[in-house]
Amino acid sequence: MHIEPGIVDSAKIGLSYVTAAVVIMGVAKSSFSNIKKTNPLSFLVKSVATTALVFTFFQVLPHYSVGVSEVHFILGSTLFLLFGLAPASIGLALGLLIQGVFFAQIDLPQYGMNITTLLVPLMALSYVADKAITKDTPYIKLKYAQVLKLSLVYQAGIVGWVTFWAIYGQGVGVENLLNILSFGGAYMLVVLIEPLVDLGVLAAAKYLTGKLKESSFLEKRLYNAIQA
């Protein structure tokens, strides 16, 4: 989901600053809400953990340039299930920024586009999770179909935003559309793998219930139903 340099030129890139600003305001609101429900230390630890994980995902895990962007194993739904919306959002934003500053400066002009592409789908995932998962179901009890739905929402959102930026920047020419299709097709690999990773992580969390259930450094919903 790293938009390739030059896809959106400097004359048009201002829109990405607007979308990024809106997203950051949403993250700030979610973060304040999270801190009120837990505590500042818990939020800080979760945010540091997600930032370190995201940096590792981007820098260490395999990633390939395909068409208009890069295909990464972002594991956004995994971060959401383990740490919650706000810490996962912070981790995605900071992890991407750290990678750009120290290892991929060429991606920094696209930072606004990239965090929009990452975080808006994560917010959509959170909304779908609230609606599709019954309040009496902790995340460790999710089934494959439920985890797949969350992953599909997130990955479809990423592909949708990449498509938007590519068409916004380069129009609807045949070559551009073919590049978008090649990227979307390659992303199916992520859609197939991520739900399996989620289930594996949730199974591990379930196995470790006795040790982790009372931890304030994990998403409360991971082990607990929502109180009516």
LINUR-V676755 format. One line per field, one symbol per residue. phi: phi as a letter, one per 20 degrees, with the letter a starting at -180 (. if undefined). psi: psi as a letter, one per 40 degrees, with the letter a starting at -180 (. if undefined). burial: # if it has 16 or more other ideal C-beta (glycine too) atoms within 10 Angstrom, else .. A space follows every 50 residues. Layout:
phi = ???
psi = ???
burial = ???
This chain:
phi = .fffgnfdeffdfggffffffffffffffffffffffdagfgffffffff ffffgfgfedfgbcfcmebdeceelffffffecnfffffgffffffffff fecbgfeffegffffffeefffffgfffffeedffedfffdfegffffff fffffffffffffgfffgecndfgffffffffffffffffffegfffgff fffffffeggedgefeecggfgdcffff
psi = ehhhhedhiddeeddddddddddddddddddddddddbiddddddddddd ddddddddddihihhhbeaihigdfdddddddeidddddddddddddddd ddegddeddedddddddddddddddddddddehidehideeiiddddddd dddddddddddddddddddeafidddddddddddddeddddddddddddd dddddddedddedeheeihdedeiihh.
burial = ####..##....#.##..##..##.##..##..#...#...##.###.## #.###.##....#..################################### ......#.##################.##...#....###.#...##### #####.###.#######.##.....##.##..##.##..#...##.###. ##..#......#....#######.....
